[in-house]
Amino acid sequence: MKKPERVAEGVYIVGGPQITDGRDCCVYLVDGGTELALVDAGLGYSSRSILENIEKLGLDKSLLKYIIVTHGHIDHIGGLSYFRELGAQVVCHQLDCKAVSEGKPELTAAWYYRVNYRPVQVDIVLKGDLQDVVVGNRALHCLHTPGHTPGGISPYLDVNGARILFGQDIHGPFDSSWGANMKLWRESMRKLINLNADILCEGHFGIYKPAEEVRKYIEYYLGYYSRK
């Protein structure tokens, strides 16, 4: 297994298939100095390891204030209950709240992983197309990017002139049972391309950079699904 590592100043990867568990999404950490935020929480079996990885980076785990939910699938939200019990607040777009707070299996895709999900309350409900979550001295811009799920978001932040995008599950998959919509997804991908991000923190395949590689990655999937 790989160790947690720095992506950019104040941004780290602390969980994922090569770091914690093959079933986890990639879990990222944003360090705002006085506060920390996780972007997604993994499937749930590696929550303790994710917390230990925060400590391995020399950061204070007690500063963890937010878990930003990019969408309501089990491999991204399974660890929410663990971190919320430690005092972190769950942030989710209103259109994916039913997956998080009610745990409907058709919405969480828990059936695919054959695991049980423990529903949690959403503490901060995001609404509309763009809303900021301030993490210490950093602002995470939570952009609504429906398509993979109705309430999917793609947070991004700017650090020292570089734009870092958390674009989880750009590659799909898509299933109408959880509200996937290809037309909305294509529109969302164009939004992401227009952000001109320098670094992409992807949901299962890790880090892509520089900006040219970010654009190529997104455009590849736009082309791939246009041919299907």
N, C-alpha and C positions, 0 to 999 in steps of 0.2 A: 504494500500500500504506500502511496505517496504521502508526504507530509502536507499540512496546510501551508499555503504560500501567499505571498503578496502579489496582487494583480497590478495595483497602482497605489499611490499614496492614499492611505486610509481605506483601501478596499482589498479584501482577502477572499480566497476560496477556502472554506473550512469543512466542507462535506461534499460527498458525491461518489460516483461509481468507483473511482480510483483512490478515494481517500477514506471513506467510511464503510459503505455497503453498496454492492452492485445494484441494488434496487432503489437507492436514494437518487433524487435529482441532485444537481449541483447546488450546494448551499453556499451563499456568499455573505460576507460580513462587511458592514460599513461602520467605520470608526469616526465618530464625530467629536472625539476628544472627551467630552463629559458624558456622552451617551453612545451606545452601540445599537445597531439594528441588524437583524438577520433578514436576508431576502430568501424566503421559503425555509422549510423546516425538515425536509426529508421525509422518509416513510415512517419513521418513529422508532425503529430499533437501534438507531445510532445516536440518539439525542445526547446521551452522556458523552459519547466520543466527540460530538460537535462542540459541546461545552469545554471539554478538555483541550480541544484544538484551539479554542479562543485563548485559553491560558498559555498554551505552548507558544503563542505569538507574543506573549508578554502583556496581554491585555487583561483588564479587570472584568471578569464575567458578571460581576454584580451591576455593571453599568448597562447590561442588556435591557433596553427599554421597549423595543418594537420587534415584531416579526411581520414583515411585509409579505402578504400572500399574493403571488403573481396569478394564481388561479386555483380552483378548488379540487384538484386531483390528489389522490391519496399519497402519491410519492412526493408531493410538495407540502402536504398539510398534516401528515400522520404524526409529526412531532410537535404539533402546536400545543397539545395539552401539557406536555412536559415543560415547555418553556413558559407557558402562561402561568403554571403553578409556581414558577420561580419569580413571577411578577412582571413578565413582559406583556405588552399589549398587542393584541392581534389586529392587524390592519388589512381590510379586504374591500374590494369593490362591491357595491350593493347587489350587482347582478350575479355574483358568485357566493353571496352570503348563505344561501340555503344549503349549499354543499358543506360549508364550514360549520354552521351552527345547527343544522338539522341532520347532516350526515347521510343524506339520501344516497344509497349505493349507486344508483344510475348516474348521479352527478359527480360523485367522488371517484368513480371507476375502481372502487375497492374490490369489486368482483374480479377484476383482472389480476390483482395481486393476491387475492384470496386471504386478505387480512381484515381485521375489524378496525373501524375508525371510531375514535372517541370524540364526539362533537364538542366544540367549545364556543363560547360567546365571542362575537366580534366586538371589539372595543372601539374601533374607529372605522366607520363606514365611509368609503370613498364614493363620491357621486360625480357624474358628469364626465367630461373628456380629459380633464387634467386637474390634479390636486397635489399640492406639495405636502410632504411629511418632513418636518425639520428634525434632524438627528444631531443634537449638539450644534456644532458649527457648520454642518452640511445640510443642504436641502435636497431631498430625493423628490424628483418630479415624477409623479405616478401617472403615466399616460395610459388611458383606456385603449386597449387594443383587442377588441372582440374578434372571435373567429374560431380559435381552438376551443374556447369556452365563451359564454356570453359576457362574463365579467373579468376576463383576462386583462392584466395590466403589464406594462413594460416600463419599470422605473428607470430613470437615468439621472446622472449627476455630472457636474463639471468640476474637474480637479486640475488646477494648474494649467489651464488651457486645453485640457483633454476631456472629451466627452465619453463617459463610460455608460454603456447600455446593458441592462439586465433583461435580455430577450429570451425568456424561458419558453421552450417548446415551440419555437418558430417552425420546426420541422413537422408539427402535428403530433399524433395522428388526429383524425377527425371522425366523429361519430355523432349522428343526430340525437342519440339517446341522452347525451349530456349537453346538447344545444350547440354543437359545432355548426359553423356557417362559413362556407368557402368564400362567398362574396364579401362578407365582412372581413374575413381573414386577409384577402388580397388588399383591401383598402387599408387594413392595419399595417401590412408589410410595407406599403408605399409610405405610410407615415414614418415607419422606422427608417427607411432608406433616406427620407428627407431630413432626419435628425443628423445625418453625417457623423455618426459615432466613430470614435477612434478605437475603442475597445468594445467588443461584444462579450459579455459574460452569459454564455448560453446555458440552457437548462439541463443538458445531458452530455454534451460533447466538449465542455470547457471553454477556453478562452480563444478568441479570434482577434487578431490585430495585424497590421494597422488598419486605417479606415478603408483602404481598398479591399482588404480581405473580409471586413465586415459586410461591405456592400455585396461582394461576390457570394458570400454565404446566403444572404437573404434572397438575392436574385436567383440563386440556384434553385431554391425551393419554390419560388414563384414560377420558374420555368418548368420545374418537375411536375407540379400539380396542374399546370396548364395543359400538359400533354396527357394527363390521365383521363 
